[in-house]
Amino acid sequence: MAGPLRGMATPSGPGTMLVPEQEEPQKPVAANDHIQIALIGAGGQGQYDTSVAVKVPGVKLVAVADCYDGRLTHAKEVWGAEIQTTRDYAEILARKDIDAVIIGTPDHWHKQAAIDAMHAGKDVYCEKPMIHLYSDGPAMIEASRATGKILQIGSQRVSNIIYIKAKEILASGAIGELNMVTAHWDRNSAIGAWDYTVPPDASTETCDWPRFLGTAPKIPFNGEQFFQWRKWKAYGSGVAGDLFVHLFSGTHFITGAKGPTRAMATGGLRFWKDGRNVPDVMLGLFDYPEGFNLSLGVNFVDGGAENEGFTFIGSEGTIEIGWSGLTVNRVPRDKEPGLMIGTFANAMQAQILKEYRAKYPVTEATAPTRVGEDRYVVPEGYSDSYDHFKNFFHAVRTREPVVEDAVFGYRAAGAALLSNLSYEQGKVVAWDPVGMRLKNEG
Ligand SMILES: NC(=O)c1ccc[n+]([C@@H]2O[C@H](COP(=O)([O-])OP(=O)(O)OC[C@H]3O[C@@H](n4cnc5c(N)ncnc54)[C@H](O)[C@@H]3O)[C@@H](O)[C@H]2O)c1
């Protein structure tokens, strides 16, 4: 569950090695200079995030909150018996010795946990998608502004050296004018379709069900909804909030765009008919005012090989982004327009050809040339999550801005959730990416 890019096309063959930004020289960090962190929501991503965060020099985990006792037990197994564990994150937020929190709860808790943490004086690393409901966005932006606390959203690829390189290549004009961005994310497994394991001890004894529900509709305990929450709109945000949002973050980071103005999405629940109320196949189309279209697709029932792709298409070339690197392809258009004359009378063909060759003589220069591929690869073991946490903790120490603040996070998640609106309403929906507001469109 670590990297959303896992499994993407890998550039084959050698390429230019991309180098991560140098670590600051490793000064010993005094014990009293540690950034003390806590984790709120210690499931798959929360535990992964924390394992990465504590690798950043001078960061120490001191407390964990979660609604399932088994995960609190595991937190002590992994990070030591001395850490505080609790079902109630308010106990963590009350501690004066905690500087920052990581929020790895399901989507429907992001807003409240982040706002509570910022008001308690903590800087926040909150997992994507930033919002579950549109009203979450302005509230989170305002809380960050009013408290002066740092809010970094967890679409880690915006800190990825592959994306930094892609941004630089696009800005250099190497692929000409961008006219389209396409991405797909196809899976064919139960885990891929969010059927995560429900532990046999799941019950109202071991799970704090009312706390998990929060503002969601009150229903009797349901272990599937607790552990496989992505399958229900009450807690998750469908494939749009889970996966599209990463692609929006990547697209906005690379292009500098703020978001689409119009969106339409379609799809359906085609295979995983297990009681979920979100589609397992979804296609979305988005118009960007900068003059490009974005097309996104997720298919959880891809009987071919699981695969992903993310391509930026310009008038002079393409940038294909993969898990371990990127490839730039440039094939110049022919300098001569070409002829389609085979159906004309022979004499006419001969006449046209003669005139054409007089205008476009055959020379070396007119022969099609393939400028070819440039490949860039990342070092073995490279982690964009590490770089994203480094960016966060640098901001915590210096109060400089983070790469993915609340405004960036809302623009990415707000754009992604347009897909759900369009799918549910069966119509094109409109969005003001600058003002970050839904607009009415028939
Ligand atoms: N950045 C990425 O690549 C990435 C990858 C996977 C998941 N995520 C995001 O991380 C978040 C968590 O996903 P996951 O797969 O880890 O889910 P998960 O179900 O494995 O973990 C969520 C945990 O939150 C706990 N929780 C629920 N309500 C809580 C509350 N009020 N207080 C404290 N804990 C609470 C649950 O008990 C559970 O253990 C989601 O928002 C998801 O979109 C991001």
The ligand as a Tripos MOL2 file, in Angstrom:
@<TRIPOS>MOLECULE
LIG
   44    48     1     0     0
SMALL
NO_CHARGES

@<TRIPOS>ATOM
      1 N1         -0.7000    8.3610   -0.0040 N.am      1 LIG1
      2 C1         -0.9580    7.1400   -0.3840 C.2       1 LIG1
      3 O1         -0.3400    6.5900   -1.2800 O.2       1 LIG1
      4 C2         -2.0470    6.3860    0.3090 C.ar      1 LIG1
      5 C3         -2.1220    4.9840    0.1970 C.ar      1 LIG1
      6 C4         -3.1070    4.3200    0.8910 C.ar      1 LIG1
      7 C5         -4.0140    5.0340    1.6700 C.ar      1 LIG1
      8 N2         -3.9420    6.3870    1.7380 N.ar      1 LIG1
      9 C6         -4.9190    7.1480    2.5370 C.3       1 LIG1
     10 O2         -4.6840    6.8750    3.9120 O.3       1 LIG1
     11 C7         -5.9020    6.8750    4.6400 C.3       1 LIG1
     12 C8         -6.0250    5.5760    5.4060 C.3       1 LIG1
     13 O3         -6.0910    4.4930    4.5020 O.3       1 LIG1
     14 P1         -5.7070    3.0110    4.9690 P.3       1 LIG1
     15 O4         -5.6560    2.1410    3.7930 O.co2     1 LIG1
     16 O5         -4.5130    3.0860    5.8270 O.co2     1 LIG1
     17 O6         -6.9740    2.6330    5.8660 O.3       1 LIG1
     18 P2         -7.0250    1.5890    7.0720 P.3       1 LIG1
     19 O7         -8.4330    1.1560    7.2070 O.co2     1 LIG1
     20 O8         -5.9710    0.5470    6.8990 O.co2     1 LIG1
     21 O9         -6.6370    2.4770    8.3360 O.3       1 LIG1
     22 C9         -7.4500    3.4860    8.8350 C.3       1 LIG1
     23 C10        -7.3220    3.4380   10.3530 C.3       1 LIG1
     24 O10        -7.9540    4.6100   10.8890 O.3       1 LIG1
     25 C11        -8.5370    4.2350   12.1310 C.3       1 LIG1
     26 N3         -9.5240    5.2360   12.5190 N.ar      1 LIG1
     27 C12       -10.7750    5.4400   12.0280 C.ar      1 LIG1
     28 N4        -11.3580    6.4820   12.6520 N.ar      1 LIG1
     29 C13       -10.4560    6.9350   13.5610 C.ar      1 LIG1
     30 C14       -10.4740    7.9640   14.5350 C.ar      1 LIG1
     31 N5        -11.5520    8.7630   14.6850 N.pl3     1 LIG1
     32 N6         -9.3920    8.1370   15.3120 N.ar      1 LIG1
     33 C15        -8.3110    7.3480   15.1970 C.ar      1 LIG1
     34 N7         -8.2250    6.3380   14.2890 N.ar      1 LIG1
     35 C16        -9.2970    6.1500   13.4840 C.ar      1 LIG1
     36 C17        -9.1020    2.8610   11.8770 C.3       1 LIG1
     37 O11        -9.2980    2.1640   13.0690 O.3       1 LIG1
     38 C18        -8.0240    2.2340   10.9710 C.3       1 LIG1
     39 O12        -7.1010    1.4610   11.7120 O.3       1 LIG1
     40 C19        -7.0030    7.0780    3.6040 C.3       1 LIG1
     41 O13        -7.4390    8.4040    3.6080 O.3       1 LIG1
     42 C20        -6.3520    6.7320    2.3010 C.3       1 LIG1
     43 O14        -6.9000    7.4320    1.1930 O.3       1 LIG1
     44 C21        -2.9640    7.0640    1.0820 C.ar      1 LIG1
@<TRIPOS>BOND
     1     1     2 1
     2     2     3 2
     3     2     4 1
     4     4     5 ar
     5     4    44 ar
     6     5     6 ar
     7     6     7 ar
     8     7     8 ar
     9     8     9 1
    10     8    44 ar
    11     9    10 1
    12     9    42 1
    13    10    11 1
    14    11    12 1
    15    11    40 1
    16    12    13 1
    17    13    14 1
    18    14    15 2
    19    14    16 1
    20    14    17 1
    21    17    18 1
    22    18    19 2
    23    18    20 1
    24    18    21 1
    25    21    22 1
    26    22    23 1
    27    23    24 1
    28    23    38 1
    29    24    25 1
    30    25    26 1
    31    25    36 1
    32    26    27 ar
    33    26    35 ar
    34    27    28 ar
    35    28    29 ar
    36    29    30 ar
    37    29    35 ar
    38    30    31 1
    39    30    32 ar
    40    32    33 ar
    41    33    34 ar
    42    34    35 ar
    43    36    37 1
    44    36    38 1
    45    38    39 1
    46    40    41 1
    47    40    42 1
    48    42    43 1
@<TRIPOS>SUBSTRUCTURE
     1 LIG1         1 GROUP 0 **** ****
